[in-house]
Amino acid sequence: MRPDKNGRVPLVYRFDVSRPDSLLAGQTFPIKNRDIIYVSRHLTTDISKFLGIVGKPLQVANTGVSAVNHAVDMGD
């Protein structure tokens, strides 16, 4: 990476907060004005969102089938 006009080079630090030593280091890490902090999502977050999207229509269909079955049972 090239230095900027002031001779500064961006630094990237990575903390794995599932490890105790990284969690402790991250808590004492200095953050300065104009620093950029990026927090990535865990894979399970994307899977959970996908299952939520797929699950909603299935839940609605299941509710409809249950209502029909209940109406049929009431008619007997």
C-alpha positions in Angstrom: 0.0 0.0 0.0 1.2 3.5 -0.8 1.6 6.1 1.9 -0.8 9.1 1.7 0.4 12.7 1.2 1.4 12.9 4.9 3.4 9.6 4.7 0.9 7.6 6.6 0.1 4.0 5.8 -3.2 2.4 6.9 -3.0 -0.4 9.4 -5.4 -3.2 9.6 -5.9 -5.1 12.9 -8.0 -8.2 13.2 -9.5 -9.4 16.4 -11.2 -12.8 16.9 -13.6 -12.1 19.8 -14.2 -15.8 20.2 -10.7 -16.0 21.7 -10.2 -14.5 25.2 -6.8 -13.0 24.5 -8.2 -11.1 21.5 -11.2 -9.9 23.4 -9.0 -8.5 26.2 -6.7 -6.8 23.6 -9.7 -5.3 21.8 -11.0 -3.8 25.0 -7.8 -1.8 25.5 -7.1 -1.0 21.9 -7.0 2.8 21.3 -9.4 4.2 18.8 -8.7 7.6 17.3 -10.7 10.2 15.4 -11.4 9.2 11.8 -10.6 5.5 12.4 -12.8 3.0 10.6 -14.1 0.0 12.5 -15.6 -2.9 10.5 -17.4 -5.7 12.3 -18.1 -8.7 10.1 -21.1 -10.9 10.5 -20.8 -14.6 11.4 -21.9 -17.1 8.9 -24.8 -18.2 11.1 -26.2 -14.7 10.8 -26.7 -15.1 7.0 -28.1 -18.6 7.5 -30.5 -17.4 10.1 -31.7 -14.6 7.8 -32.2 -17.1 4.9 -34.2 -19.5 7.1 -36.3 -16.5 8.3 -37.1 -15.6 4.7 -37.9 -19.1 3.7 -39.8 -19.9 6.9 -42.3 -17.0 6.8 -44.2 -18.3 3.8 -44.2 -21.8 5.2 -45.5 -20.5 8.5 -48.3 -18.7 6.7 -49.2 -21.9 4.7 -49.1 -24.0 7.9 -51.5 -21.5 9.6 -53.9 -21.7 6.7 -53.9 -25.5 6.6 -54.5 -25.5 10.4 -57.4 -23.1 10.0 -59.0 -25.3 7.3 -58.5 -28.4 9.3 -60.0 -26.8 12.4 -63.0 -25.6 10.3 -63.5 -29.1 8.9 -63.3 -30.6 12.4 -65.9 -28.1 13.7 -68.2 -29.1 10.8 -68.3 -32.8 11.8 
